[in-house]
Amino acid sequence: MEKKNRTPLEDKKERCILSYSSPVKLKAVIRWKERMARHGITTARIADYLDLPPPRISEWLNFTYEPTEDNFQRVEDALYKMGA
């Protein structure tokens, strides 16, 4: 399939997804948005809970960057504690 009119951001997202350290981790991050939406958890709320800037959470949710193992586990724990 030919790539037409792709933005640099789209290319960056594709590279991030293809280079994820684990398929299990990738699938979990994909589910974060669904879990957050289902339970009314905002990016700002997660960021505040973890004492991180909201754009950092957005970068992980939008696949521009992969969270470190520590940050991945922190988000998973936060979602669990918030009922998601």
C-alpha positions in Angstrom: 0.0 0.0 0.0 1.4 3.3 -1.0 1.7 6.1 1.5 0.2 9.3 0.2 0.1 12.7 1.8 1.2 11.4 5.2 2.2 14.0 7.8 5.4 13.7 9.8 3.2 13.1 12.9 1.5 10.1 11.3 4.9 8.7 10.3 6.1 9.2 13.9 3.1 7.4 15.3 3.6 4.5 12.9 7.3 4.2 13.9 6.4 4.4 17.6 3.8 1.6 17.3 6.1 -0.6 15.2 8.9 -0.2 17.7 6.9 -0.9 20.9 8.9 -3.1 23.3 6.1 -5.6 23.8 2.8 -6.4 22.0 1.2 -6.9 25.3 2.2 -3.4 26.4 0.9 -2.0 23.1 -2.5 -3.7 23.5 -2.8 -2.4 27.1 -2.0 1.2 26.0 -4.6 0.9 23.2 -7.2 -0.1 25.8 -6.3 2.9 28.1 -8.5 5.3 26.0 -11.5 3.0 26.1 -11.1 2.4 29.9 -10.7 6.1 30.6 -13.8 7.0 28.5 -15.9 4.2 30.0 -15.2 5.5 33.5 -15.1 9.3 32.8 -11.4 9.6 33.6 -9.7 12.5 31.8 -6.1 12.9 30.7 -5.8 15.8 33.1 -7.0 13.6 36.0 -4.5 10.9 35.3 -1.8 13.4 34.9 -2.7 15.1 38.2 -2.8 11.8 40.0 0.6 10.8 38.6 2.1 14.3 39.0 3.0 14.5 35.3 2.1 17.1 32.7 -1.1 16.2 30.8 0.7 16.4 27.4 2.9 13.5 28.5 -0.2 11.3 29.0 -1.5 12.4 25.6 1.7 11.5 23.9 1.3 7.9 25.2 -2.4 7.7 24.4 -1.7 9.0 20.9 1.3 6.8 20.3 3.9 9.6 19.7 6.0 8.1 22.5 6.1 4.8 24.3 5.8 5.1 28.1 8.7 3.6 30.1 8.0 0.4 32.0 7.7 2.4 35.2 5.3 5.0 33.8 3.3 2.2 32.1 2.9 0.5 35.4 2.0 3.8 37.2 -0.8 4.5 34.6 -2.1 0.9 34.9 -2.1 1.2 38.7 -3.8 4.6 38.6 -6.5 3.4 36.2 -7.2 0.4 38.5 -7.4 2.6 41.6 -9.8 4.9 39.7 -12.1 1.9 38.9 -11.2 1.5 35.3 
